[in-house]
């Protein structure tokens, strides 16, 4: 059975809680918070064998343009696909080049201008 994996940030313990739909171990207070949404696994691994989730910041080579890109993984309803920076579909990246370099909750955040910056916590 293909069971979807999820994670949610626990701001009290400063760590992610991981769970599957058939085994929800995360407290209700984490699942209903608005500041830290539940993030789904994409079902793929980066080149270091780490599981890729929504909200991860990844880098790698985009096949269609041969570009080296870095950005946040998000789901695009326009593309019906997971994308990096709202434009580059994950499915068109070279998977052997894909690497997680952080995530938007623990490591990165956007400034007022929309620029990706390092989080200082």
N, C-alpha and C positions, 0 to 999 in steps of 0.2 A: 504494500500500500504506500502511495506517495503522500507523505504527511508534510504539510507546510510548516516551516520553522519561522519563528518570530523572536524579536527582542524588544525590550522597553527599558528606558533609562530610569534607574532609581536614584533620584537626586539626594536622598538622605545617605545612602550607602556609597554613592559615587561609583556605581558600576551598572553594567547591563544585566537584566534578568532575561534569560533565554527560556523559551517554551515552545511546545508544539500544540496544535489544536486539540489533540486527544489527551494532552497532559498540561493543562494550564496551571503553572505553579506561581505565576506572578500575582501579587496582591491586587485586589480590585482598585485600590487607590492609584496604582500605576497604570492600569488599563484605561481609566477614565480621565486621566489628566490631559490637558490641552497643550501645555508647553513642550511636552516630550511625547510625540506620537509613537504608536507601535510601528515597528519597522519589520518588513518581511525579507527573508532570505531570497536571493535570486536563484539559488540552487546551483551556483557555480563556485569554483575555487580560484583564487589568484595563483600566481606562479610560486608562492610560498606555502600553498595548500591551506590558506585561510579562507573561510567562507565569506562571500560577498553579500552584504545587506544594503537595503535602502539607507541613505544617509552616510554611507562610507565615502571617503574621498579616495579616488583611484587615479592611477596614471597608467598609460599604455599607448600603443600604436593603433590608430584608427585606419583600418584597411582601405576604405574608399578613397581617402585623400593622402594616405601615407603620413599623416600628421601625428606628432606626439602630443597627446592631450592629457590634461589633469583637471579633475573636477568632481563634483558631488553626484552620486548615483540617485536618480529620482525616477518615478514612474510618470510617463507622459501619456495622457489620454488621447492627445492628438496623434501620436505615433503608435499607440497601443503597444508600448514597449518600454523597457527600462533604458534610460538614456543618461549620458554625462553632459552636464551643462545645457539641458533642454534641446540639444540638437544632435548629438552623436549617439546613435543606437549602440547599446552594449553588444548586440549580436554581430555588429560589423567591426568589432575590435579583435586584434590578434590576442587570443586568450593566453598564449605563452608569454606575452609581454605585460599582461595585466597585473598590477600590484596595488594593494591597499596601502595608503600612506597615512591614514587616519580616519576619523569620522567627524561629522558636523557637531556632535554633542561634546565629545571629550577633547577634540583637538583643534577644531576650526570653527569660525563663525564669520558672518558677513558684517562689514562696517556700514555706515549710513549711506555710502555711495554704491553699495552692492559688491564691493571688492572682497575677495576671500582673504581673511587674515588669520594668523595664529591666535588661538584662545590662550589667555594668560592665567588660567586657574591652576 
